[in-house]
Amino acid sequence: MRLKNILIVVKDIQESRKYYHDLFGLDLVLDNEGNMILTEGLVLQDEKIWKGFLGKNIIPESNSCELYFEERDMESFVQKLEKLYPETKYVNRLMTHSWGQKVIRFYDLDGNLIEVGTPMGMGS
């Protein structure tokens, strides 16, 4: 068995597709009426469909999980984020941990938590 996908719930699937393409370079693999599979295995699902399956409310900014991306050029990424999505809500702006890793944490358009950090370990 292997983990195949990570699914996040979004209000506007087209806007979220653009967001994840603009910021992280993820491309569309499959568009299946309210489900979009992107490269790297990220799946966007329309909130209405998800609510229908679960019968429960969606809790934005639940802070119980995050999507983690690695980026070598953090300064360029931060500039792109601030330029394209100036309304971004941050958990922490660009900072450097005691072990030398630079990280930034923020919410996507739907309150899903994202962390972007410089690569750790060998070759970083």
N, CA, C and O atoms as a GROMACS GRO file, in nm:
protein
  496
    1MET      N    1   0.084  -0.119   0.000
    1MET     CA    2   0.000   0.000   0.000
    1MET      C    3   0.088   0.124   0.000
    1MET      O    4   0.197   0.125   0.056
    2ARG      N    5   0.037   0.230  -0.065
    2ARG     CA    6   0.112   0.356  -0.063
    2ARG      C    7   0.015   0.473  -0.059
    2ARG      O    8  -0.098   0.463  -0.107
    3LEU      N    9   0.059   0.581   0.000
    3LEU     CA   10  -0.020   0.703   0.003
    3LEU      C   11  -0.022   0.761  -0.138
    3LEU      O   12   0.083   0.784  -0.197
    4LYS      N   13  -0.140   0.785  -0.191
    4LYS     CA   14  -0.153   0.826  -0.330
    4LYS      C   15  -0.174   0.976  -0.345
    4LYS      O   16  -0.109   1.039  -0.429
    5ASN      N   17  -0.264   1.034  -0.265
    5ASN     CA   18  -0.297   1.174  -0.280
    5ASN      C   19  -0.322   1.240  -0.146
    5ASN      O   20  -0.351   1.173  -0.046
    6ILE      N   21  -0.311   1.372  -0.145
    6ILE     CA   22  -0.355   1.456  -0.035
    6ILE      C   23  -0.467   1.542  -0.092
    6ILE      O   24  -0.450   1.606  -0.196
    7LEU      N   25  -0.582   1.544  -0.026
    7LEU     CA   26  -0.698   1.619  -0.074
    7LEU      C   27  -0.725   1.737   0.018
    7LEU      O   28  -0.727   1.722   0.140
    8ILE      N   29  -0.746   1.853  -0.042
    8ILE     CA   30  -0.788   1.970   0.036
    8ILE      C   31  -0.919   2.022  -0.022
    8ILE      O   32  -0.946   2.010  -0.142
    9VAL      N   33  -0.998   2.082   0.065
    9VAL     CA   34  -1.130   2.132   0.028
    9VAL      C   35  -1.119   2.280  -0.002
    9VAL      O   36  -1.058   2.356   0.073
   10VAL      N   37  -1.180   2.320  -0.115
   10VAL     CA   38  -1.172   2.460  -0.160
   10VAL      C   39  -1.309   2.511  -0.203
   10VAL      O   40  -1.393   2.435  -0.251
   11LYS      N   41  -1.330   2.640  -0.184
   11LYS     CA   42  -1.458   2.701  -0.223
   11LYS      C   43  -1.466   2.726  -0.374
   11LYS      O   44  -1.569   2.698  -0.436
   12ASP      N   45  -1.358   2.777  -0.432
   12ASP     CA   46  -1.355   2.808  -0.575
   12ASP      C   47  -1.241   2.729  -0.639
   12ASP      O   48  -1.125   2.767  -0.630
   13ILE      N   49  -1.278   2.620  -0.702
   13ILE     CA   50  -1.177   2.525  -0.752
   13ILE      C   51  -1.088   2.586  -0.861
   13ILE      O   52  -0.970   2.554  -0.870
   14GLN      N   53  -1.145   2.674  -0.944
   14GLN     CA   54  -1.066   2.737  -1.050
   14GLN      C   55  -0.964   2.836  -0.991
   14GLN      O   56  -0.849   2.841  -1.035
   15GLU      N   57  -1.009   2.913  -0.893
   15GLU     CA   58  -0.918   3.006  -0.826
   15GLU      C   59  -0.805   2.932  -0.754
   15GLU      O   60  -0.690   2.974  -0.758
   16SER      N   61  -0.840   2.820  -0.690
   16SER     CA   62  -0.740   2.742  -0.617
   16SER      C   63  -0.642   2.676  -0.713
   16SER      O   64  -0.522   2.667  -0.684
   17ARG      N   65  -0.693   2.631  -0.827
   17ARG     CA   66  -0.604   2.574  -0.929
   17ARG      C   67  -0.501   2.678  -0.973
   17ARG      O   68  -0.382   2.648  -0.984
   18LYS      N   69  -0.548   2.800  -0.998
   18LYS     CA   70  -0.459   2.909  -1.038
   18LYS      C   71  -0.357   2.940  -0.927
   18LYS      O   72  -0.239   2.960  -0.954
   19TYR      N   73  -0.405   2.944  -0.804
   19TYR     CA   74  -0.320   2.973  -0.688
   19TYR      C   75  -0.204   2.873  -0.679
   19TYR      O   76  -0.088   2.912  -0.668
   20TYR      N   77  -0.236   2.744  -0.684
   20TYR     CA   78  -0.133   2.641  -0.669
   20TYR      C   79  -0.042   2.632  -0.792
   20TYR      O   80   0.071   2.586  -0.783
   21HIS      N   81  -0.094   2.677  -0.906
   21HIS     CA   82  -0.008   2.684  -1.024
   21HIS      C   83   0.086   2.805  -1.016
   21HIS      O   84   0.206   2.794  -1.037
   22ASP      N   85   0.029   2.921  -0.984
   22ASP     CA   86   0.106   3.046  -0.979
   22ASP      C   87   0.218   3.040  -0.875
   22ASP      O   88   0.330   3.083  -0.901
   23LEU      N   89   0.188   2.987  -0.758
   23LEU     CA   90   0.285   2.989  -0.648
   23LEU      C   91   0.378   2.869  -0.646
   23LEU      O   92   0.496   2.882  -0.614
   24PHE      N   93   0.325   2.751  -0.682
   24PHE     CA   94   0.402   2.628  -0.662
   24PHE      C   95   0.428   2.551  -0.790
   24PHE      O   96   0.495   2.447  -0.788
   25GLY      N   97   0.377   2.602  -0.903
   25GLY     CA   98   0.403   2.537  -1.031
   25GLY      C   99   0.330   2.406  -1.051
   25GLY      O  100   0.368   2.327  -1.137
   26LEU      N  101   0.225   2.381  -0.974
   26LEU     CA  102   0.149   2.256  -0.990
   26LEU      C  103   0.057   2.267  -1.111
   26LEU      O  104  -0.010   2.369  -1.130
   27ASP      N  105   0.055   2.165  -1.191
   27ASP     CA  106  -0.027   2.162  -1.312
   27ASP      C  107  -0.143   2.065  -1.297
   27ASP      O  108  -0.140   1.975  -1.213
   28LEU      N  109  -0.244   2.084  -1.380
   28LEU     CA  110  -0.361   1.997  -1.378
   28LEU      C  111  -0.327   1.863  -1.444
   28LEU      O  112  -0.273   1.859  -1.554
   29VAL      N  113  -0.360   1.755  -1.375
   29VAL     CA  114  -0.345   1.620  -1.430
   29VAL      C  115  -0.481   1.568  -1.476
   29VAL      O  116  -0.493   1.512  -1.585
   30LEU      N  117  -0.584   1.588  -1.393
   30LEU     CA  118  -0.717   1.538  -1.424
   30LEU      C  119  -0.822   1.631  -1.364
   30LEU      O  120  -0.812   1.669  -1.247
   31ASP      N  121  -0.922   1.667  -1.444
   31ASP     CA  122  -1.034   1.749  -1.396
   31ASP      C  123  -1.158   1.662  -1.403
   31ASP      O  124  -1.204   1.626  -1.512
   32ASN      N  125  -1.213   1.630  -1.288
   32ASN     CA  126  -1.325   1.537  -1.282
   32ASN      C  127  -1.441   1.599  -1.206
   32ASN      O  128  -1.477   1.552  -1.098
   33GLU      N  129  -1.501   1.704  -1.263
   33GLU     CA  130  -1.622   1.766  -1.208
   33GLU      C  131  -1.617   1.786  -1.057
   33GLU      O  132  -1.677   1.709  -0.981
   34GLY      N  133  -1.547   1.887  -1.015
   34GLY     CA  134  -1.540   1.918  -0.872
   34GLY      C  135  -1.423   1.853  -0.801
   34GLY      O  136  -1.402   1.877  -0.682
   35ASN      N  137  -1.347   1.771  -0.873
   35ASN     CA  138  -1.222   1.713  -0.823
   35ASN      C  139  -1.114   1.745  -0.924
   35ASN      O  140  -1.127   1.714  -1.042
   36MET      N  141  -1.006   1.807  -0.879
   36MET     CA  142  -0.893   1.830  -0.967
   36MET      C  143  -0.769   1.767  -0.906
   36MET      O  144  -0.731   1.797  -0.793
   37ILE      N  145  -0.707   1.679  -0.984
   37ILE     CA  146  -0.580   1.622  -0.941
   37ILE      C  147  -0.469   1.706  -1.005
   37ILE      O  148  -0.466   1.726  -1.126
   38LEU      N  149  -0.380   1.754  -0.920
   38LEU     CA  150  -0.267   1.834  -0.966
   38LEU      C  151  -0.140   1.751  -0.958
   38LEU      O  152  -0.136   1.646  -0.892
   39THR      N  153  -0.035   1.798  -1.024
   39THR     CA  154   0.094   1.731  -1.013
   39THR      C  155   0.137   1.731  -0.866
   39THR      O  156   0.091   1.814  -0.787
   40GLU      N  157   0.225   1.639  -0.832
   40GLU     CA  158   0.271   1.616  -0.694
   40GLU      C  159   0.164   1.551  -0.607
   40GLU      O  160   0.184   1.532  -0.487
   41GLY      N  161   0.048   1.515  -0.668
   41GLY     CA  162  -0.052   1.439  -0.592
   41GLY      C  163  -0.149   1.521  -0.510
   41GLY      O  164  -0.226   1.465  -0.432
   42LEU      N  165  -0.149   1.652  -0.527
   42LEU     CA  166  -0.245   1.734  -0.454
   42LEU      C  167  -0.380   1.730  -0.526
   42LEU      O  168  -0.387   1.750  -0.647
   43VAL      N  169  -0.486   1.705  -0.450
   43VAL     CA  170  -0.621   1.704  -0.506
   43VAL      C  171  -0.701   1.819  -0.446
   43VAL      O  172  -0.703   1.837  -0.324
   44LEU      N  173  -0.766   1.895  -0.533
   44LEU     CA  174  -0.858   2.000  -0.489
   44LEU      C  175  -0.998   1.945  -0.504
   44LEU      O  176  -1.033   1.888  -0.608
   45GLN      N  177  -1.079   1.962  -0.400
   45GLN     CA  178  -1.218   1.919  -0.409
   45GLN      C  179  -1.311   2.033  -0.371
   45GLN      O  180  -1.290   2.103  -0.272
   46ASP      N  181  -1.414   2.049  -0.454
   46ASP     CA  182  -1.516   2.151  -0.431
   46ASP      C  183  -1.583   2.128  -0.295
   46ASP      O  184  -1.623   2.016  -0.262
   47GLU      N  185  -1.594   2.236  -0.219
   47GLU     CA  186  -1.651   2.229  -0.084
   47GLU      C  187  -1.791   2.167  -0.082
   47GLU      O  188  -1.823   2.091   0.009
   48LYS      N  189  -1.872   2.198  -0.181
   48LYS     CA  190  -2.009   2.145  -0.184
   48LYS      C  191  -2.011   1.992  -0.193
   48LYS      O  192  -2.092   1.927  -0.128
   49ILE      N  193  -1.922   1.937  -0.273
   49ILE     CA  194  -1.913   1.791  -0.287
   49ILE      C  195  -1.867   1.729  -0.155
   49ILE      O  196  -1.923   1.629  -0.109
   50TRP      N  197  -1.765   1.789  -0.097
   50TRP     CA  198  -1.709   1.738   0.028
   50TRP      C  199  -1.814   1.739   0.140
   50TRP      O  200  -1.827   1.643   0.214
   51LYS      N  201  -1.888   1.850   0.150
   51LYS     CA  202  -1.994   1.860   0.251
   51LYS      C  203  -2.099   1.752   0.229
   51LYS      O  204  -2.151   1.695   0.325
   52GLY      N  205  -2.129   1.722   0.102
   52GLY     CA  206  -2.225   1.618   0.070
   52GLY      C  207  -2.178   1.481   0.117
   52GLY      O  208  -2.258   1.402   0.167
   53PHE      N  209  -2.050   1.453   0.100
   53PHE     CA  210  -1.993   1.325   0.145
   53PHE      C  211  -1.993   1.315   0.297
   53PHE      O  212  -2.033   1.213   0.354
   54LEU      N  213  -1.948   1.421   0.361
   54LEU     CA  214  -1.924   1.416   0.505
   54LEU      C  215  -2.045   1.452   0.589
   54LEU      O  216  -2.064   1.398   0.698
   55GLY      N  217  -2.127   1.542   0.537
   55GLY     CA  218  -2.239   1.591   0.616
   55GLY      C  219  -2.193   1.670   0.737
   55GLY      O  220  -2.264   1.678   0.838
   56LYS      N  221  -2.075   1.729   0.728
   56LYS     CA  222  -2.020   1.808   0.839
   56LYS      C  223  -1.970   1.942   0.785
   56LYS      O  224  -1.948   1.958   0.665
   57ASN      N  225  -1.954   2.037   0.876
   57ASN     CA  226  -1.903   2.167   0.837
   57ASN      C  227  -1.752   2.161   0.812
   57ASN      O  228  -1.680   2.085   0.875
   58ILE      N  229  -1.708   2.244   0.720
   58ILE     CA  230  -1.565   2.259   0.694
   58ILE      C  231  -1.513   2.367   0.788
   58ILE      O  232  -1.577   2.471   0.806
   59ILE      N  233  -1.398   2.343   0.848
   59ILE     CA  234  -1.341   2.437   0.945
   59ILE      C  235  -1.212   2.495   0.887
   59ILE      O  236  -1.107   2.432   0.895
   60PRO      N  237  -1.220   2.616   0.828
   60PRO     CA  238  -1.096   2.677   0.777
   60PRO      C  239  -1.004   2.716   0.892
   60PRO      O  240  -1.049   2.740   1.004
   61GLU      N  241  -0.875   2.720   0.863
   61GLU     CA  242  -0.775   2.753   0.966
   61GLU      C  243  -0.787   2.663   1.088
   61GLU      O  244  -0.776   2.709   1.201
   62SER      N  245  -0.810   2.533   1.063
   62SER     CA  246  -0.821   2.438   1.174
   62SER      C  247  -0.685   2.409   1.236
   62SER      O  248  -0.677   2.360   1.349
   63ASN      N  249  -0.578   2.439   1.163
   63ASN     CA  250  -0.440   2.426   1.214
   63ASN      C  251  -0.406   2.285   1.259
   63ASN      O  252  -0.325   2.267   1.350
   64SER      N  253  -0.466   2.186   1.196
   64SER     CA  254  -0.439   2.048   1.235
   64SER      C  255  -0.347   1.977   1.137
   64SER      O  256  -0.301   1.866   1.165
   65CYS      N  257  -0.319   2.039   1.024
   65CYS     CA  258  -0.226   1.982   0.927
   65CYS      C  259  -0.176   2.095   0.837
   65CYS      O  260  -0.230   2.206   0.839
   66GLU      N  261  -0.073   2.065   0.758
   66GLU     CA  262  -0.024   2.165   0.665
   66GLU      C  263   0.029   2.097   0.540
   66GLU      O  264   0.063   1.978   0.541
   67LEU      N  265   0.035   2.173   0.433
   67LEU     CA  266   0.106   2.131   0.313
   67LEU      C  267   0.246   2.189   0.324
   67LEU      O  268   0.263   2.308   0.350
   68TYR      N  269   0.348   2.105   0.305
   68TYR     CA  270   0.486   2.149   0.320
   68TYR      C  271   0.556   2.143   0.184
   68TYR      O  272   0.560   2.039   0.119
   69PHE      N  273   0.611   2.256   0.144
   69PHE     CA  274   0.686   2.267   0.019
   69PHE      C  275   0.829   2.309   0.051
   69PHE      O  276   0.853   2.378   0.150
   70GLU      N  277   0.923   2.266  -0.032
   70GLU     CA  278   1.061   2.310  -0.017
   70GLU      C  279   1.099   2.402  -0.133
   70GLU      O  280   1.061   2.378  -0.247
   71GLU      N  281   1.173   2.506  -0.100
   71GLU     CA  282   1.214   2.606  -0.199
   71GLU      C  283   1.353   2.656  -0.162
   71GLU      O  284   1.376   2.700  -0.049
   72ARG      N  285   1.446   2.650  -0.257
   72ARG     CA  286   1.582   2.698  -0.230
   72ARG      C  287   1.590   2.850  -0.224
   72ARG      O  288   1.660   2.906  -0.139
   73ASP      N  289   1.518   2.917  -0.314
   73ASP     CA  290   1.524   3.064  -0.323
   73ASP      C  291   1.404   3.126  -0.251
   73ASP      O  292   1.307   3.166  -0.314
   74MET      N  293   1.413   3.132  -0.120
   74MET     CA  294   1.299   3.177  -0.039
   74MET      C  295   1.264   3.324  -0.064
   74MET      O  296   1.146   3.360  -0.064
   75GLU      N  297   1.366   3.408  -0.083
   75GLU     CA  298   1.340   3.551  -0.101
   75GLU      C  299   1.256   3.574  -0.227
   75GLU      O  300   1.162   3.653  -0.225
   76SER      N  301   1.289   3.505  -0.336
   76SER     CA  302   1.210   3.517  -0.459
   76SER      C  303   1.068   3.466  -0.439
   76SER      O  304   0.973   3.525  -0.489
   77PHE      N  305   1.054   3.354  -0.364
   77PHE     CA  306   0.921   3.299  -0.339
   77PHE      C  307   0.836   3.399  -0.260
   77PHE      O  308   0.719   3.423  -0.293
   78VAL      N  309   0.895   3.458  -0.157
   78VAL     CA  310   0.822   3.554  -0.074
   78VAL      C  311   0.779   3.675  -0.157
   78VAL      O  312   0.667   3.723  -0.143
   79GLN      N  313   0.867   3.723  -0.243
   79GLN     CA  314   0.832   3.835  -0.332
   79GLN      C  315   0.715   3.800  -0.422
   79GLN      O  316   0.624   3.880  -0.441
   80LYS      N  317   0.718   3.679  -0.478
   80LYS     CA  318   0.610   3.633  -0.566
   80LYS      C  319   0.478   3.623  -0.488
   80LYS      O  320   0.374   3.667  -0.536
   81LEU      N  321   0.483   3.567  -0.369
   81LEU     CA  322   0.364   3.554  -0.284
   81LEU      C  323   0.304   3.691  -0.252
   81LEU      O  324   0.184   3.711  -0.264
   82GLU      N  325   0.391   3.784  -0.212
   82GLU     CA  326   0.342   3.918  -0.175
   82GLU      C  327   0.286   3.994  -0.295
   82GLU      O  328   0.191   4.070  -0.282
   83LYS      N  329   0.346   3.972  -0.413
   83LYS     CA  330   0.301   4.040  -0.535
   83LYS      C  331   0.168   3.982  -0.586
   83LYS      O  332   0.076   4.057  -0.616
   84LEU      N  333   0.160   3.849  -0.593
   84LEU     CA  334   0.041   3.784  -0.651
   84LEU      C  335  -0.076   3.777  -0.553
   84LEU      O  336  -0.192   3.788  -0.593
   85TYR      N  337  -0.045   3.759  -0.426
   85TYR     CA  338  -0.151   3.742  -0.325
   85TYR      C  339  -0.125   3.830  -0.203
   85TYR      O  340  -0.094   3.780  -0.095
   86PRO      N  341  -0.137   3.964  -0.222
   86PRO     CA  342  -0.105   4.057  -0.113
   86PRO      C  343  -0.196   4.041   0.009
   86PRO      O  344  -0.162   4.085   0.119
   87GLU      N  345  -0.313   3.979  -0.010
   87GLU     CA  346  -0.408   3.962   0.102
   87GLU      C  347  -0.378   3.838   0.186
   87GLU      O  348  -0.455   3.805   0.276
   88THR      N  349  -0.265   3.770   0.159
   88THR     CA  350  -0.229   3.648   0.230
   88THR      C  351  -0.226   3.670   0.381
   88THR      O  352  -0.175   3.770   0.430
   89LYS      N  353  -0.284   3.574   0.453
   89LYS     CA  354  -0.282   3.577   0.599
   89LYS      C  355  -0.168   3.486   0.647
   89LYS      O  356  -0.165   3.367   0.617
   90TYR      N  357  -0.074   3.545   0.720
   90TYR     CA  358   0.046   3.473   0.763
   90TYR      C  359   0.032   3.417   0.904
   90TYR      O  360  -0.029   3.479   0.991
   91VAL      N  361   0.090   3.299   0.925
   91VAL     CA  362   0.109   3.246   1.060
   91VAL      C  363   0.244   3.296   1.110
   91VAL      O  364   0.256   3.347   1.221
   92ASN      N  365   0.346   3.281   1.026
   92ASN     CA  366   0.472   3.352   1.051
   92ASN      C  367   0.534   3.390   0.919
   92ASN      O  368   0.539   3.312   0.824
   93ARG      N  369   0.582   3.514   0.914
   93ARG     CA  370   0.652   3.561   0.795
   93ARG      C  371   0.789   3.493   0.791
   93ARG      O  372   0.824   3.416   0.880
   94LEU      N  373   0.865   3.522   0.687
   94LEU     CA  374   0.993   3.455   0.668
   94LEU      C  375   1.081   3.469   0.792
   94LEU      O  376   1.107   3.580   0.839
   95MET      N  377   1.125   3.354   0.843
   95MET     CA  378   1.210   3.351   0.962
   95MET      C  379   1.314   3.242   0.943
   95MET      O  380   1.303   3.159   0.853
   96THR      N  381   1.416   3.244   1.027
   96THR     CA  382   1.520   3.141   1.022
   96THR      C  383   1.521   3.068   1.156
   96THR      O  384   1.538   3.129   1.261
   97HIS      N  385   1.504   2.934   1.150
   97HIS     CA  386   1.511   2.853   1.272
   97HIS      C  387   1.654   2.848   1.323
   97HIS      O  388   1.749   2.880   1.251
   98SER      N  389   1.668   2.807   1.448
   98SER     CA  390   1.801   2.798   1.510
   98SER      C  391   1.893   2.703   1.434
   98SER      O  392   2.015   2.720   1.438
   99TRP      N  393   1.838   2.605   1.364
   99TRP     CA  394   1.919   2.510   1.288
   99TRP      C  395   1.948   2.558   1.145
   99TRP      O  396   2.007   2.485   1.066
  100GLY      N  397   1.906   2.683   1.114
  100GLY     CA  398   1.946   2.744   0.987
  100GLY      C  399   1.844   2.737   0.875
  100GLY      O  400   1.864   2.797   0.769
  101GLN      N  401   1.734   2.665   0.896
  101GLN     CA  402   1.632   2.654   0.790
  101GLN      C  403   1.545   2.780   0.789
  101GLN      O  404   1.497   2.825   0.893
  102LYS      N  405   1.525   2.834   0.669
  102LYS     CA  406   1.433   2.948   0.652
  102LYS      C  407   1.294   2.892   0.624
  102LYS      O  408   1.278   2.801   0.542
  103VAL      N  409   1.193   2.947   0.691
  103VAL     CA  410   1.055   2.902   0.670
  103VAL      C  411   0.958   3.018   0.672
  103VAL      O  412   0.983   3.123   0.730
  104ILE      N  413   0.846   2.995   0.606
  104ILE     CA  414   0.733   3.088   0.610
  104ILE      C  415   0.608   3.002   0.619
  104ILE      O  416   0.600   2.896   0.556
  105ARG      N  417   0.508   3.046   0.696
  105ARG     CA  418   0.381   2.974   0.706
  105ARG      C  419   0.267   3.072   0.683
  105ARG      O  420   0.267   3.184   0.734
  106PHE      N  421   0.169   3.026   0.605
  106PHE     CA  422   0.057   3.112   0.570
  106PHE      C  423  -0.062   3.025   0.530
  106PHE      O  424  -0.048   2.904   0.512
  107TYR      N  425  -0.178   3.087   0.518
  107TYR     CA  426  -0.298   3.016   0.475
  107TYR      C  427  -0.323   3.039   0.327
  107TYR      O  428  -0.298   3.147   0.274
  108ASP      N  429  -0.374   2.934   0.261
  108ASP     CA  430  -0.416   2.951   0.122
  108ASP      C  431  -0.550   3.022   0.119
  108ASP      O  432  -0.596   3.072   0.222
  109LEU      N  433  -0.615   3.028   0.003
  109LEU     CA  434  -0.740   3.103  -0.014
  109LEU      C  435  -0.853   3.050   0.074
  109LEU      O  436  -0.950   3.120   0.101
  110ASP      N  437  -0.839   2.923   0.119
  110ASP     CA  438  -0.947   2.859   0.196
  110ASP      C  439  -0.907   2.827   0.340
  110ASP      O  440  -0.978   2.754   0.409
  111GLY      N  441  -0.795   2.882   0.385
  111GLY     CA  442  -0.754   2.859   0.523
  111GLY      C  443  -0.681   2.728   0.545
  111GLY      O  444  -0.667   2.682   0.658
  112ASN      N  445  -0.632   2.667   0.435
  112ASN     CA  446  -0.545   2.551   0.449
  112ASN      C  447  -0.404   2.602   0.478
  112ASN      O  448  -0.355   2.691   0.409
  113LEU      N  449  -0.340   2.545   0.579
  113LEU     CA  450  -0.208   2.592   0.623
  113LEU      C  451  -0.099   2.540   0.529
  113LEU      O  452  -0.096   2.422   0.494
  114ILE      N  453  -0.010   2.630   0.491
  114ILE     CA  454   0.103   2.596   0.404
  114ILE      C  455   0.231   2.640   0.472
  114ILE      O  456   0.240   2.748   0.529
  115GLU      N  457   0.331   2.554   0.464
  115GLU     CA  458   0.466   2.590   0.508
  115GLU      C  459   0.558   2.575   0.389
  115GLU      O  460   0.552   2.476   0.316
  116VAL      N  461   0.644   2.674   0.368
  116VAL     CA  462   0.749   2.664   0.267
  116VAL      C  463   0.880   2.683   0.340
  116VAL      O  464   0.899   2.780   0.415
  117GLY      N  465   0.973   2.588   0.317
  117GLY     CA  466   1.101   2.594   0.385
  117GLY      C  467   1.215   2.563   0.290
  117GLY      O  468   1.195   2.500   0.186
  118THR      N  469   1.334   2.607   0.328
  118THR     CA  470   1.452   2.569   0.251
  118THR      C  471   1.481   2.422   0.277
  118THR      O  472   1.452   2.372   0.385
  119PRO      N  473   1.539   2.352   0.178
  119PRO     CA  474   1.569   2.209   0.196
  119PRO      C  475   1.660   2.184   0.314
  119PRO      O  476   1.751   2.261   0.342
  120MET      N  477   1.635   2.074   0.381
  120MET     CA  478   1.716   2.035   0.497
  120MET      C  479   1.811   1.922   0.458
  120MET      O  480   1.787   1.849   0.362
  121GLY      N  481   1.919   1.910   0.534
  121GLY     CA  482   2.007   1.795   0.517
  121GLY      C  483   2.108   1.813   0.406
  121GLY      O  484   2.144   1.925   0.371
  122MET      N  485   2.153   1.700   0.352
  122MET     CA  486   2.262   1.700   0.255
  122MET      C  487   2.226   1.778   0.130
  122MET      O  488   2.114   1.770   0.079
  123GLY      N  489   2.321   1.854   0.082
  123GLY     CA  490   2.305   1.924  -0.044
  123GLY      C  491   2.228   2.055  -0.035
  123GLY      O  492   2.202   2.121  -0.136
  124SER      N  493   2.190   2.094   0.088
  124SER     CA  494   2.115   2.220   0.098
  124SER      C  495   2.207   2.335   0.129
  124SER      O  496   2.161   2.449   0.142
   0.00000   0.00000   0.00000
